[in-house]
Amino acid sequence: MCPRPCRQLSSQDFGLARRIPPLNPLHTFEVVARTGNLTAAAAQLHVTQSAVSRQITALEEYFGVELFVRERQGVSLTEVGQRYAAQIVPAFAAIATATEQLWHKPDEEVVRVGVYSTFSAKWLIPRLPQFLARHPGKDVRIHRLVPAVNFERDPVDMAIQLAGDEVLRQPGLHADALFAECLDPVCSPVLLERLRSAGRPATELLGQRLLVSKYHAHDWDDWLQSNDLQNQAEQAERMVFNASMLTWQAAVHGLGVAMGQWHFLQDELQTGALVRPFERPLYTARSYWLLRPRGQRSGLLARALRSWLLQEAGKMEPPG
């Protein structure tokens, strides 16, 4: 029992039971209202135009009112939609500002890099202690990034991605080439020695088991064609893995021959865990690029990291 008359708690005491519409349709409404165009909104949201229309319809059904007038040239806000947008658009702007402030340390303290797992594990992370030793107290955050970077969408300051020179023509991007992609098969030395001790050529490895990375499924065909060795691999079993690192680990344990990416296998080649049975490197038309948003001011730490990455990439000796 209460020692004094009890007051029934209302939703206002806890800030509960606020009526908030579904957030995905609400976000879509905000973008369409701000851009005034379904196509532009779809591009900004990275969805189809029909998906944008469905989200708007869902929000209108939720409210039971029309927010937009569909016209031949596009859409325009109704009077109700204008009143709603006048409050919703600034609210989303405030959310974006608050998120940016929460996300960012001062630009002198942190830089965020979007990169493939293979690149970060086999090239960037082993070298990163050198950079951090030169910049004590600073923070380099690595974000796993697989799709092509979009600096409006992805919470990174720069990205490292594999692409052709078309990146140089993409508006809004500044691109520095780190190094060209270099393919060369690798295998366990035991596997190669077993073949050689029987007096058989290394090319017989191509007819056994080829280890294939899912995201580099065409690398084997490109290398075989460039060396005119397609016939030797026609009957080979192909074992597919979800990541290049898994194919290389399988090669270390003698499961077959993997397509190596030379810049990422220096440790394994130097220790002898892997060997290059053919030593016929193929430089593809693609390179690993350091990408940054054009026109965005970079902090001292980001500029230092860019300079260091270019220096480290420049130290890589091409394979013999």
C-alpha positions in Angstrom: 0.0 0.0 0.0 1.1 3.6 -0.6 1.7 5.7 2.5 0.0 8.5 0.7 -2.5 8.6 -2.2 -1.0 7.0 -5.2 -1.0 8.8 -8.6 -1.6 6.6 -11.7 1.6 7.0 -13.8 1.0 8.2 -17.3 3.0 7.7 -20.5 4.4 11.2 -20.0 6.3 10.0 -16.9 8.4 7.7 -19.0 8.1 9.3 -22.4 6.4 6.1 -23.7 3.5 5.4 -26.1 4.5 8.1 -28.6 2.9 7.6 -31.9 5.7 7.2 -34.4 5.1 6.0 -38.0 7.2 3.2 -39.5 10.7 4.6 -39.9 11.6 3.2 -43.3 8.6 4.8 -45.0 9.2 8.0 -42.9 12.8 8.2 -44.1 11.7 7.7 -47.7 9.1 10.5 -47.3 11.8 12.8 -46.0 14.1 12.1 -48.9 11.4 12.5 -51.5 10.1 15.7 -49.9 13.7 17.1 -49.8 14.7 16.1 -53.3 11.2 16.6 -54.9 12.0 13.7 -57.2 11.4 9.9 -57.0 14.4 9.1 -59.2 16.7 11.3 -57.1 15.3 9.8 -53.9 15.8 6.3 -55.2 19.5 7.0 -56.1 20.1 8.5 -52.7 18.5 5.6 -50.8 20.1 3.0 -53.1 16.8 1.4 -54.0 14.6 1.2 -57.0 12.0 3.9 -57.9 9.2 1.4 -57.4 10.5 0.6 -53.9 10.3 4.3 -53.1 6.7 4.5 -54.4 5.8 1.5 -52.2 7.2 3.1 -49.1 5.3 6.3 -49.8 2.1 4.4 -50.4 2.6 2.5 -47.1 3.0 5.8 -45.2 -0.1 7.3 -46.8 -2.1 4.2 -45.9 -0.8 4.5 -42.3 -2.0 8.1 -42.1 -5.1 7.7 -44.3 -4.2 10.8 -46.2 -2.4 11.6 -49.5 1.0 13.2 -48.9 2.0 13.5 -52.6 0.2 14.2 -55.8 1.3 11.9 -58.6 1.8 13.8 -61.8 3.1 13.0 -65.2 6.3 14.9 -64.5 6.8 13.4 -61.1 5.3 14.1 -57.7 4.5 17.1 -55.6 3.6 17.5 -51.9 -0.1 18.0 -51.0 -0.9 20.7 -48.6 -0.9 18.1 -45.8 2.4 16.7 -47.0 3.9 20.2 -47.0 2.9 20.8 -43.4 4.3 17.4 -42.4 7.5 17.8 -44.4 8.1 21.2 -42.8 8.6 19.4 -39.5 10.0 16.1 -40.6 12.8 17.3 -42.8 14.4 19.4 -40.1 14.0 16.5 -37.7 16.0 14.2 -39.9 18.6 16.9 -40.4 18.9 17.1 -36.6 19.3 13.3 -36.4 22.0 13.4 -39.1 23.9 16.2 -37.2 23.6 14.4 -33.9 24.9 11.2 -35.5 27.8 13.0 -37.1 28.8 14.5 -33.8 28.6 11.2 -32.0 30.4 9.3 -34.7 33.3 11.7 -35.1 36.2 12.2 -32.9 38.2 15.4 -33.8 39.7 14.8 -37.2 43.2 14.9 -35.7 42.5 11.8 -33.6 40.7 9.2 -35.8 40.5 8.1 -39.5 38.2 5.4 -40.8 39.2 3.1 -43.6 36.8 0.9 -45.6 38.6 -2.2 -47.0 38.2 -5.8 -48.0 38.9 -8.4 -45.3 41.7 -10.0 -47.4 43.5 -6.7 -47.9 43.2 -5.7 -44.3 44.4 -9.0 -42.9 47.2 -9.8 -45.4 48.5 -6.3 -46.2 47.2 -3.4 -44.1 47.1 -4.8 -40.5 50.6 -6.3 -40.5 52.0 -2.9 -41.5 49.7 -0.7 -39.3 51.8 -0.9 -36.1 54.5 1.1 -37.9 52.1 3.9 -38.7 50.5 4.0 -35.2 54.0 4.1 -33.6 54.6 7.3 -35.5 51.2 8.7 -34.4 50.7 7.7 -30.7 47.3 8.2 -29.3 45.7 8.3 -32.8 43.0 5.9 -34.0 42.8 4.1 -37.3 39.5 2.2 -37.6 39.1 -0.5 -40.2 35.6 -1.2 -41.6 34.9 -4.3 -43.7 33.6 -3.0 -47.0 32.7 -5.3 -49.9 30.4 -3.3 -52.3 31.7 -0.2 -54.1 32.2 2.5 -51.5 29.6 5.3 -51.3 30.9 8.1 -49.0 27.3 9.4 -48.4 26.3 6.0 -47.2 29.4 4.4 -45.7 30.8 5.7 -42.4 34.4 5.9 -43.7 36.9 8.7 -44.6 38.7 6.7 -47.2 38.5 3.2 -48.8 40.8 0.7 -50.5 39.1 -1.1 -53.4 40.0 -3.2 -56.4 38.9 -1.7 -59.7 40.0 -0.7 -63.2 41.0 2.8 -64.2 37.3 3.8 -64.5 37.5 5.0 -61.0 39.5 8.0 -62.3 36.4 9.1 -64.2 33.9 8.8 -61.4 32.7 12.2 -60.2 33.2 12.9 -56.6 36.1 10.5 -56.1 39.8 11.2 -55.7 41.8 8.0 -56.5 45.4 7.0 -55.8 46.7 3.8 -57.3 48.5 1.6 -54.7 49.5 -1.3 -56.8 48.3 -3.4 -59.8 46.6 -6.8 -59.1 49.2 -9.5 -59.7 48.0 -13.1 -60.1 50.2 -16.2 -59.9 49.2 -19.7 -58.7 50.6 -21.0 -55.4 50.7 -24.4 -53.8 52.3 -26.4 -51.0 56.0 -27.2 -51.6 55.2 -30.8 -50.7 52.7 -31.0 -53.5 55.2 -29.6 -56.0 58.1 -31.8 -54.8 56.0 -34.9 -55.0 55.4 -34.2 -58.7 59.0 -33.3 -59.5 60.4 -36.4 -57.7 58.2 -38.5 -60.0 59.7 -36.7 -63.0 56.5 -35.0 -64.0 56.1 -31.4 -65.1 54.5 -28.8 -62.8 51.8 -28.2 -65.4 50.2 -31.5 -64.3 49.1 -29.7 -61.1 46.6 -27.9 -63.3 44.7 -31.1 -64.1 44.3 -32.0 -60.4 42.4 -29.7 -58.0 42.1 -25.9 -58.5 41.2 -23.9 -55.4 38.9 -21.0 -56.3 37.8 -17.9 -54.4 34.1 -17.0 -54.8 34.8 -13.3 -55.3 37.6 -14.0 -57.8 36.0 -16.8 -59.7 37.4 -15.6 -63.1 41.0 -15.3 -62.0 41.9 -18.9 -62.9 40.4 -18.6 -66.4 42.2 -15.3 -67.0 45.6 -16.7 -65.9 45.2 -19.9 -67.9 44.2 -18.0 -71.0 47.1 -15.6 -70.7 49.5 -18.5 -70.5 47.7 -20.7 -73.1 47.2 -23.5 -70.5 43.4 -23.9 -70.7 43.7 -27.5 -72.1 45.8 -28.7 -69.1 43.0 -27.6 -66.7 40.0 -28.8 -68.6 39.5 -31.9 -66.4 40.5 -30.3 -63.1 38.2 -30.4 -60.1 37.4 -26.9 -58.8 36.9 -26.4 -55.1 35.2 -23.1 -54.3 35.8 -21.1 -51.0 34.0 -18.0 -49.7 37.3 -16.0 -49.3 40.7 -15.9 -50.9 42.4 -16.4 -47.5 40.6 -19.8 -47.3 41.9 -20.9 -50.7 45.4 -20.0 -49.6 45.1 -21.8 -46.3 43.8 -24.9 -48.2 46.8 -24.6 -50.5 49.2 -24.5 -47.5 47.7 -27.9 -46.4 48.1 -29.4 -49.8 44.5 -29.5 -51.0 45.4 -28.2 -54.4 46.7 -25.2 -56.3 45.2 -21.7 -55.4 45.3 -18.6 -57.4 47.6 -16.3 -55.5 47.5 -12.6 -55.3 51.2 -11.9 -55.0 51.1 -8.7 -52.9 49.2 -10.6 -50.1 51.4 -13.7 -49.8 54.8 -12.4 -49.0 55.0 -14.1 -45.6 54.0 -17.5 -47.0 56.4 -17.3 -49.9 59.3 -16.1 -47.7 58.8 -18.8 -45.1 58.2 -21.5 -47.8 54.7 -22.3 -46.7 53.7 -21.7 -50.3 55.6 -21.8 -53.5 54.9 -20.5 -57.0 55.1 -23.6 -59.2 54.9 -21.7 -62.5 56.3 -18.3 -61.8 54.3 -16.7 -64.6 52.7 -13.6 -62.9 49.8 -12.0 -64.6 49.2 -8.3 -64.1 45.5 -7.7 -64.7 43.8 -4.4 -65.8 42.7 -3.8 -62.2 44.5 -2.1 -59.3 44.0 -1.5 -55.7 43.0 2.1 -55.3 42.9 4.4 -52.3 39.7 6.3 -52.7 38.6 9.6 -51.0 35.7 11.9 -51.4 36.6 14.8 -53.6 36.1 18.2 -52.2 35.9 17.0 -48.5 38.5 18.5 -46.2 40.9 15.9 -44.8 42.4 16.1 -41.4 46.1 15.9 -40.6 45.8 12.2 -39.6 44.0 11.3 -42.9 46.6 13.0 -44.9 49.4 11.3 -43.0 47.7 7.9 -43.5 47.4 8.5 -47.3 51.0 9.5 -47.6 52.1 6.4 -45.6 50.0 4.0 -47.6 51.4 5.3 -50.8 55.0 4.9 -49.4 54.3 1.4 -48.2 52.8 0.4 -51.6 55.8 1.8 -53.4 58.1 -0.5 -51.5 56.6 -3.6 -53.0 59.1 -5.3 -55.4 57.4 -6.9 -58.4 57.7 -10.7 -58.6 60.5 -12.3 -60.7 
